[in-house]
Amino acid sequence: MSLSFFPITKEIYDYAVCHRSHGTDPIMLELRKATMALGDIAEMAIPPEEESFLSIIVAASKAEMAIEVGTFTGIGAMAIARALPPSGKLFCCEINPHWISIATPFWRKAGLESKIEVRIGPALDTIRSLSKESRFNFAFIDADKQNYENYYELLLPRMKENGLIIFDNMLWRGRVVNPDPSDKDSVALSRLNDKLKDDPRIESVLIPMADGIVIARKKG
Ligand SMILES: C[S@@+](CC[C@H](N)C(=O)[O-])C[C@H]1O[C@@H](n2cnc3c(N)ncnc32)[C@H](O)[C@@H]1O
């Protein structure tokens, strides 16, 4: 029987986080420091191992056109944009302009500003307003949980064949398992997990990393 999981300690987690590339990216470290200075809300930011994971997946898939739904202070956006080719483009959908005002100087300092186009407003409206010709190789969904399925259904037709959609927080700290019916976020994510595993348009896997990450590949 293969070892499928083991409980990890903070020491093991720290060991894993230290053993990755990008850990010494000075501008990313500065952005993370500025994000942590915001206090409890900084919990919304993706953790370091996920940031490296996004960069590697974007680079390995040779993505050129990417979209992020929910940008916050721009850590995920920086991880995605740094892995795009010079001609690549990342559309960032964010409802709160304050978070983007924190992100922008760091993107500029990293030389990534020209690759990133921010759309302020509800992401559903932003995605619907994209031209029909916009086709993505990579999407990262990380905004309001009850709309994840709507983001998925709007983005899937706009993905190229073999395009990757990454969904964050798909374990929702475990609350997706037998969700409390009154907890709408947990119910929405739990239903989406059930839908994705049987969806013939994609192949997907739910990886128990960070708060649970689903990777879905659009089939031809
Ligand atoms: C979990 S945070 C995103 C973290 C980010 N991806 C990162 O790499 O650190 C979720 C973000 O989604 C934004 N958001 C929430 N509802 C939204 C909506 N309807 N449209 C666009 N953005 C939304 C929030 O303002 C917040 O910044």
The ligand as a MOL file (V3000), in Angstrom:
LIG
                    3D

  0  0  0     0  0            999 V3000
M  V30 BEGIN CTAB
M  V30 COUNTS 27 29 0 0 0
M  V30 BEGIN ATOM
M  V30 1 C -8.3560 35.3070 -1.8400 0
M  V30 2 S -8.1580 36.9080 -2.4620 0 CHG=1
M  V30 3 C -7.1470 36.6620 -3.8810 0
M  V30 4 C -5.7100 36.3480 -3.5490 0
M  V30 5 C -4.7840 36.4940 -4.7140 0
M  V30 6 N -5.1620 35.6450 -5.8280 0
M  V30 7 C -3.3420 36.2490 -4.3620 0
M  V30 8 O -2.6030 35.7330 -5.2250 0
M  V30 9 O -2.8960 36.5460 -3.2490 0 CHG=-1
M  V30 10 C -9.7280 37.2350 -3.1870 0
M  V30 11 C -9.8260 38.5660 -3.9070 0
M  V30 12 O -11.0260 38.5290 -4.6990 0
M  V30 13 C -11.5870 39.8270 -4.7110 0
M  V30 14 N -13.0120 39.6880 -5.0670 0
M  V30 15 C -14.0210 39.2520 -4.2770 0
M  V30 16 N -15.1880 39.2320 -4.9540 0
M  V30 17 C -14.9000 39.6620 -6.2030 0
M  V30 18 C -15.6800 39.8520 -7.3810 0
M  V30 19 N -16.9920 39.6040 -7.4030 0
M  V30 20 N -15.0610 40.2890 -8.4880 0
M  V30 21 C -13.7200 40.5300 -8.4930 0
M  V30 22 N -12.9370 40.3740 -7.4080 0
M  V30 23 C -13.5120 39.9250 -6.2890 0
M  V30 24 C -11.3330 40.3480 -3.3110 0
M  V30 25 O -11.3960 41.7640 -3.2760 0
M  V30 26 C -9.9530 39.7850 -3.0070 0
M  V30 27 O -8.9570 40.7180 -3.3220 0
M  V30 END ATOM
M  V30 BEGIN BOND
M  V30 1 1 1 2
M  V30 2 1 2 3
M  V30 3 1 2 10
M  V30 4 1 3 4
M  V30 5 1 4 5
M  V30 6 1 5 6
M  V30 7 1 5 7
M  V30 8 2 7 8
M  V30 9 1 7 9
M  V30 10 1 10 11
M  V30 11 1 11 12
M  V30 12 1 11 26
M  V30 13 1 12 13
M  V30 14 1 13 14
M  V30 15 1 13 24
M  V30 16 1 14 15
M  V30 17 1 14 23
M  V30 18 2 15 16
M  V30 19 1 16 17
M  V30 20 1 17 18
M  V30 21 2 17 23
M  V30 22 1 18 19
M  V30 23 2 18 20
M  V30 24 1 20 21
M  V30 25 2 21 22
M  V30 26 1 22 23
M  V30 27 1 24 25
M  V30 28 1 24 26
M  V30 29 1 26 27
M  V30 END BOND
M  V30 END CTAB
M  END
